[in-house]
Amino acid sequence: MSERNFARVFVQETQLTPHEFIERARLDAARQLLEGGDAPLKVVAWESGFGIADRMRAVFAKQLGVTPLQYRERFRRKPAIER
């Protein structure tokens, strides 16, 4: 299958371009890392596939309307209370 045909079929099946799908997958991975840990933004960006924090910030602003740090502040999981 050619690259063009793949992209066409992908859009038909998912209603997303391959680029949009990958960007959303990276965003989901970054959100998980931000919610569950304290890693620096450059580490989160690298581990989630964005490469650099500036790219991750741009995608967060475009898709969610917040910065990664604002997202972390709002959605960080609280540690379970030990009994």
N, C-alpha and C positions, 0 to 999 in steps of 0.2 A: 504494500500500500504506500502510495506516495505521501509526502509530508502534507501537501495541500489537501489531498483526499482525506487523510486522517483528521486534519483540522475541521474539515467540513462535516464529517461523520460525528466527530466529538461534539461539535456545536449542536447538531441535530439531536443527539442522545442526551446531552447534559444541560443544554441551554446556556453553556458557558464556553468561552474560548479556552484552549489549553493554557494560555497565559493567565486568564482569570482564575482558572482552577488551581494552578500552582500558587498564585498569590494568596488565595483563600486558605490553602493548605498551610502555607508558611505563616499566615496570620493566626490560624488556629494553634499551630505549634508554639508561636511566640506567646499567645495568650495563656496557654497552659503553663509555660515556663514563668511568666510574670505572676500568675496567680499562686503558684506553688513554691516559689523560691526567691532568693535575694541576689541572684547572679547579676553582675553589671549588665547594662544594656548592650554593650558591644559583644558580650558573651551570648546573651539571648539572641541577638541578631545573627551571629555566626551559627549557633546551634539550630536555629529555626530556618536557616537557608537564605536569609536576606543578605548575608555577607557583611554589611556595615550598618551601624545604628542609624545613620541618616536616611538610608533607604527604608528601614523599618519604620522610622518616625513618619515619613511621607505616606506610607501605606496606612498606618494607623490613623493619620489625620484624614486621609481620603475616605477610608472605609468606616471608621468609627467616630470620627470627629473629636478625638482626644489624643494626647501623646501617650507613648508607652508608660511613662512614669505616672501619669494621671490614671491610666487603666490599672496599673499595679496598686495604687492607693485605694481605688474603689473596690477592687475585686480580689485582693490578696486573701487567701484562705487563712483563717485563724487557726493556730495550733490547737489540738484537742487538749482540754483541761485534764491534767493528771489527777487521779484520785488517790 
